[in-house]
Amino acid sequence: MITDINGLINNIIKQIQEFTDIAVIGLSGGADSALVAILCTKALGNNNVYGIHMPATETDLKTFNTDSRKLAKHLNINDAIIPLAGTVRLLQDTIHLNLWKGAQNHNPSNLAKGNMRARIRMTTLYTIAELLSDTFNKKVRVIGTDNLTENFLGYFTKYGDGGVDINPIGELFKSEIYQLLDYFKEQGIIEECHINRIPSAGLWEGQTDEGELGFTYKEIEECIKEYYNNEFWDMQDVLEGKSECYKFIFKLNEMTSHKRKMPSNLRIREFCDWIGYEL
């Protein structure tokens, strides 16, 4: 729980101001992107915030992006709708037609298609950021919307929604995000309709975060706090006597560690006899 809301908000605002002149945000209609849009607006002014709606399906257009457009209008920020359905379909069909023999008969899973959409959205946001940078000759950055739980679990698409320049809420739990949104609601900055309390990445029809993970954000949050407070780091000690949720988050954190690291180079130059000199 946040004990000094004003202090935290001022700290985030200062860091955003130091980091960029213009913010580009993918608006999903969810609570996380709503909070990031508010924070960037307070930090940079509404004229320097660009909310991008990127529907890839009819569901996106009619639900998630209907909500995100309402938020953008309410905050009076710059916004644009970039429909991605055609791009997604073209890429999927092109891969299917040109892939090696045998793989052509297999359709991508919902997860694979959802990750593809997330990566196309990332490419779209960076293209817009570069266009704005060229236009205004200012520092323009893509702002992420992942929270602490998503980062800890690796519950994001590598080089998709994980491909951003900075994550203002990356160290906040979902409960703390709702706490801040409720604060901004009390301040009259947003209304209840702008706080989507059913988290979903919209990766496929009917997808919800908690449904896919199998545990609620509240359960996962408590387990992550216990994980950080654990004095034992031997695998057996960490998992012994723990709940299924705790075991789940611990193993998922281990499995997705590659998502939180920069790509590694293979060690070659340490074998200086092969190349002739060592850097």
Contacts in CASP RR format, 6 or more apart in sequence:
PFRMAT RR
TARGET T0000
AUTHOR 0000-0000-0000
METHOD contacts of the structure
MODEL  1
MITDINGLINNIIKQIQEFTDIAVIGLSGGADSALVAILCTKALGNNNVY
GIHMPATETDLKTFNTDSRKLAKHLNINDAIIPLAGTVRLLQDTIHLNLW
KGAQNHNPSNLAKGNMRARIRMTTLYTIAELLSDTFNKKVRVIGTDNLTE
NFLGYFTKYGDGGVDINPIGELFKSEIYQLLDYFKEQGIIEECHINRIPS
AGLWEGQTDEGELGFTYKEIEECIKEYYNNEFWDMQDVLEGKSECYKFIF
KLNEMTSHKRKMPSNLRIREFCDWIGYEL
1 175 0 8 1.000
1 176 0 8 1.000
1 179 0 8 1.000
2 8 0 8 1.000
2 176 0 8 1.000
2 179 0 8 1.000
2 180 0 8 1.000
5 179 0 8 1.000
5 180 0 8 1.000
5 183 0 8 1.000
8 180 0 8 1.000
9 39 0 8 1.000
9 42 0 8 1.000
9 180 0 8 1.000
12 39 0 8 1.000
12 43 0 8 1.000
12 168 0 8 1.000
13 39 0 8 1.000
13 42 0 8 1.000
13 43 0 8 1.000
14 43 0 8 1.000
15 168 0 8 1.000
16 23 0 8 1.000
16 39 0 8 1.000
16 40 0 8 1.000
16 43 0 8 1.000
16 44 0 8 1.000
16 143 0 8 1.000
16 166 0 8 1.000
16 168 0 8 1.000
17 43 0 8 1.000
17 44 0 8 1.000
19 141 0 8 1.000
19 165 0 8 1.000
19 166 0 8 1.000
20 44 0 8 1.000
20 139 0 8 1.000
20 140 0 8 1.000
20 141 0 8 1.000
20 143 0 8 1.000
20 165 0 8 1.000
20 166 0 8 1.000
21 44 0 8 1.000
21 48 0 8 1.000
21 136 0 8 1.000
21 138 0 8 1.000
21 139 0 8 1.000
21 140 0 8 1.000
22 44 0 8 1.000
22 48 0 8 1.000
22 49 0 8 1.000
22 50 0 8 1.000
22 129 0 8 1.000
22 132 0 8 1.000
22 133 0 8 1.000
22 136 0 8 1.000
22 138 0 8 1.000
22 139 0 8 1.000
22 140 0 8 1.000
22 141 0 8 1.000
23 40 0 8 1.000
23 43 0 8 1.000
23 44 0 8 1.000
23 48 0 8 1.000
23 49 0 8 1.000
23 50 0 8 1.000
23 140 0 8 1.000
23 141 0 8 1.000
23 143 0 8 1.000
24 50 0 8 1.000
24 51 0 8 1.000
24 52 0 8 1.000
24 125 0 8 1.000
24 128 0 8 1.000
24 129 0 8 1.000
24 132 0 8 1.000
24 140 0 8 1.000
24 141 0 8 1.000
24 142 0 8 1.000
24 143 0 8 1.000
25 33 0 8 1.000
25 36 0 8 1.000
25 37 0 8 1.000
25 40 0 8 1.000
25 49 0 8 1.000
25 50 0 8 1.000
25 51 0 8 1.000
25 52 0 8 1.000
25 125 0 8 1.000
25 142 0 8 1.000
25 143 0 8 1.000
25 144 0 8 1.000
25 145 0 8 1.000
26 33 0 8 1.000
26 51 0 8 1.000
26 52 0 8 1.000
26 53 0 8 1.000
26 54 0 8 1.000
26 121 0 8 1.000
26 125 0 8 1.000
26 144 0 8 1.000
26 145 0 8 1.000
27 33 0 8 1.000
27 34 0 8 1.000
27 37 0 8 1.000
27 51 0 8 1.000
27 52 0 8 1.000
27 53 0 8 1.000
27 65 0 8 1.000
27 68 0 8 1.000
27 69 0 8 1.000
27 71 0 8 1.000
27 72 0 8 1.000
27 79 0 8 1.000
28 64 0 8 1.000
28 65 0 8 1.000
28 68 0 8 1.000
28 145 0 8 1.000
28 201 0 8 1.000
28 202 0 8 1.000
29 64 0 8 1.000
29 65 0 8 1.000
29 67 0 8 1.000
29 68 0 8 1.000
29 71 0 8 1.000
29 196 0 8 1.000
30 64 0 8 1.000
30 67 0 8 1.000
30 68 0 8 1.000
30 196 0 8 1.000
30 199 0 8 1.000
30 200 0 8 1.000
31 174 0 8 1.000
31 177 0 8 1.000
31 178 0 8 1.000
31 181 0 8 1.000
31 195 0 8 1.000
31 196 0 8 1.000
31 197 0 8 1.000
31 199 0 8 1.000
32 145 0 8 1.000
32 146 0 8 1.000
32 147 0 8 1.000
32 169 0 8 1.000
32 177 0 8 1.000
32 199 0 8 1.000
33 68 0 8 1.000
33 145 0 8 1.000
34 71 0 8 1.000
34 181 0 8 1.000
34 190 0 8 1.000
34 194 0 8 1.000
34 195 0 8 1.000
34 196 0 8 1.000
35 145 0 8 1.000
35 169 0 8 1.000
35 177 0 8 1.000
35 180 0 8 1.000
35 181 0 8 1.000
35 184 0 8 1.000
36 143 0 8 1.000
36 144 0 8 1.000
36 145 0 8 1.000
36 168 0 8 1.000
36 169 0 8 1.000
37 49 0 8 1.000
37 51 0 8 1.000
37 71 0 8 1.000
37 72 0 8 1.000
37 75 0 8 1.000
37 77 0 8 1.000
38 75 0 8 1.000
38 181 0 8 1.000
38 184 0 8 1.000
38 189 0 8 1.000
38 190 0 8 1.000
39 168 0 8 1.000
39 169 0 8 1.000
40 49 0 8 1.000
40 143 0 8 1.000
40 168 0 8 1.000
41 49 0 8 1.000
41 75 0 8 1.000
41 77 0 8 1.000
46 75 0 8 1.000
46 76 0 8 1.000
46 77 0 8 1.000
46 78 0 8 1.000
47 78 0 8 1.000
49 75 0 8 1.000
49 77 0 8 1.000
49 78 0 8 1.000
50 77 0 8 1.000
50 78 0 8 1.000
50 79 0 8 1.000
50 80 0 8 1.000
50 128 0 8 1.000
50 132 0 8 1.000
51 68 0 8 1.000
51 72 0 8 1.000
51 77 0 8 1.000
51 78 0 8 1.000
51 79 0 8 1.000
51 80 0 8 1.000
52 79 0 8 1.000
52 80 0 8 1.000
52 82 0 8 1.000
52 124 0 8 1.000
52 125 0 8 1.000
52 128 0 8 1.000
53 65 0 8 1.000
53 68 0 8 1.000
53 69 0 8 1.000
53 72 0 8 1.000
53 79 0 8 1.000
53 80 0 8 1.000
53 81 0 8 1.000
53 82 0 8 1.000
54 60 0 8 1.000
54 65 0 8 1.000
54 81 0 8 1.000
54 82 0 8 1.000
54 83 0 8 1.000
54 84 0 8 1.000
54 120 0 8 1.000
54 121 0 8 1.000
54 124 0 8 1.000
55 61 0 8 1.000
55 64 0 8 1.000
55 65 0 8 1.000
55 81 0 8 1.000
55 83 0 8 1.000
55 84 0 8 1.000
55 85 0 8 1.000
56 83 0 8 1.000
56 84 0 8 1.000
56 85 0 8 1.000
56 88 0 8 1.000
56 117 0 8 1.000
56 120 0 8 1.000
56 121 0 8 1.000
57 85 0 8 1.000
57 205 0 8 1.000
59 202 0 8 1.000
59 205 0 8 1.000
59 206 0 8 1.000
60 202 0 8 1.000
61 83 0 8 1.000
64 200 0 8 1.000
64 202 0 8 1.000
65 81 0 8 1.000
67 193 0 8 1.000
67 194 0 8 1.000
67 196 0 8 1.000
69 79 0 8 1.000
69 81 0 8 1.000
70 193 0 8 1.000
70 194 0 8 1.000
71 190 0 8 1.000
71 194 0 8 1.000
72 79 0 8 1.000
73 79 0 8 1.000
74 190 0 8 1.000
74 191 0 8 1.000
74 194 0 8 1.000
75 190 0 8 1.000
80 128 0 8 1.000
82 124 0 8 1.000
82 128 0 8 1.000
84 117 0 8 1.000
84 120 0 8 1.000
84 121 0 8 1.000
84 124 0 8 1.000
87 120 0 8 1.000
88 113 0 8 1.000
88 116 0 8 1.000
88 117 0 8 1.000
88 120 0 8 1.000
91 116 0 8 1.000
91 120 0 8 1.000
92 108 0 8 1.000
92 113 0 8 1.000
92 116 0 8 1.000
96 104 0 8 1.000
96 107 0 8 1.000
97 104 0 8 1.000
108 116 0 8 1.000
110 203 0 8 1.000
110 204 0 8 1.000
110 207 0 8 1.000
111 203 0 8 1.000
113 203 0 8 1.000
113 204 0 8 1.000
114 157 0 8 1.000
114 203 0 8 1.000
114 204 0 8 1.000
115 157 0 8 1.000
115 158 0 8 1.000
115 160 0 8 1.000
115 203 0 8 1.000
117 203 0 8 1.000
118 156 0 8 1.000
118 157 0 8 1.000
118 160 0 8 1.000
118 161 0 8 1.000
118 201 0 8 1.000
118 203 0 8 1.000
119 157 0 8 1.000
119 159 0 8 1.000
119 160 0 8 1.000
121 160 0 8 1.000
121 161 0 8 1.000
122 142 0 8 1.000
122 159 0 8 1.000
122 160 0 8 1.000
122 161 0 8 1.000
122 162 0 8 1.000
122 163 0 8 1.000
122 164 0 8 1.000
125 142 0 8 1.000
126 142 0 8 1.000
129 140 0 8 1.000
129 141 0 8 1.000
129 142 0 8 1.000
130 140 0 8 1.000
132 138 0 8 1.000
132 140 0 8 1.000
133 139 0 8 1.000
133 140 0 8 1.000
141 165 0 8 1.000
141 166 0 8 1.000
142 163 0 8 1.000
142 164 0 8 1.000
142 165 0 8 1.000
143 164 0 8 1.000
143 165 0 8 1.000
143 166 0 8 1.000
143 167 0 8 1.000
143 168 0 8 1.000
144 161 0 8 1.000
144 162 0 8 1.000
144 163 0 8 1.000
144 164 0 8 1.000
144 165 0 8 1.000
144 166 0 8 1.000
144 167 0 8 1.000
144 168 0 8 1.000
145 161 0 8 1.000
145 167 0 8 1.000
145 169 0 8 1.000
146 156 0 8 1.000
146 161 0 8 1.000
146 162 0 8 1.000
146 164 0 8 1.000
146 167 0 8 1.000
146 169 0 8 1.000
146 170 0 8 1.000
147 169 0 8 1.000
147 170 0 8 1.000
147 172 0 8 1.000
147 173 0 8 1.000
147 174 0 8 1.000
147 177 0 8 1.000
148 169 0 8 1.000
148 170 0 8 1.000
148 171 0 8 1.000
148 172 0 8 1.000
148 173 0 8 1.000
148 224 0 8 1.000
149 155 0 8 1.000
149 173 0 8 1.000
149 174 0 8 1.000
149 217 0 8 1.000
149 220 0 8 1.000
149 221 0 8 1.000
149 224 0 8 1.000
150 156 0 8 1.000
151 167 0 8 1.000
151 170 0 8 1.000
151 260 0 8 1.000
152 224 0 8 1.000
152 249 0 8 1.000
152 253 0 8 1.000
153 213 0 8 1.000
153 220 0 8 1.000
153 249 0 8 1.000
153 252 0 8 1.000
153 253 0 8 1.000
153 256 0 8 1.000
154 252 0 8 1.000
154 253 0 8 1.000
154 256 0 8 1.000
154 259 0 8 1.000
154 260 0 8 1.000
155 209 0 8 1.000
155 213 0 8 1.000
155 252 0 8 1.000
155 256 0 8 1.000
156 162 0 8 1.000
156 259 0 8 1.000
158 258 0 8 1.000
158 259 0 8 1.000
161 201 0 8 1.000
162 259 0 8 1.000
169 177 0 8 1.000
172 180 0 8 1.000
173 217 0 8 1.000
173 221 0 8 1.000
173 224 0 8 1.000
174 199 0 8 1.000
174 217 0 8 1.000
174 218 0 8 1.000
174 221 0 8 1.000
175 217 0 8 1.000
175 218 0 8 1.000
175 221 0 8 1.000
178 195 0 8 1.000
178 197 0 8 1.000
181 190 0 8 1.000
181 194 0 8 1.000
181 195 0 8 1.000
182 195 0 8 1.000
184 190 0 8 1.000
185 191 0 8 1.000
185 192 0 8 1.000
185 194 0 8 1.000
185 195 0 8 1.000
198 208 0 8 1.000
199 208 0 8 1.000
199 209 0 8 1.000
199 210 0 8 1.000
199 217 0 8 1.000
200 206 0 8 1.000
200 207 0 8 1.000
200 208 0 8 1.000
200 209 0 8 1.000
201 207 0 8 1.000
201 209 0 8 1.000
209 217 0 8 1.000
210 216 0 8 1.000
210 217 0 8 1.000
213 220 0 8 1.000
213 248 0 8 1.000
214 248 0 8 1.000
215 245 0 8 1.000
215 248 0 8 1.000
219 245 0 8 1.000
220 245 0 8 1.000
220 249 0 8 1.000
223 243 0 8 1.000
223 245 0 8 1.000
223 246 0 8 1.000
223 248 0 8 1.000
223 249 0 8 1.000
224 249 0 8 1.000
226 246 0 8 1.000
227 238 0 8 1.000
227 246 0 8 1.000
227 249 0 8 1.000
227 250 0 8 1.000
227 253 0 8 1.000
230 238 0 8 1.000
232 238 0 8 1.000
238 250 0 8 1.000
239 246 0 8 1.000
239 247 0 8 1.000
239 250 0 8 1.000
242 250 0 8 1.000
268 274 0 8 1.000
268 275 0 8 1.000
269 275 0 8 1.000
269 278 0 8 1.000
269 279 0 8 1.000
270 278 0 8 1.000
272 278 0 8 1.000
END
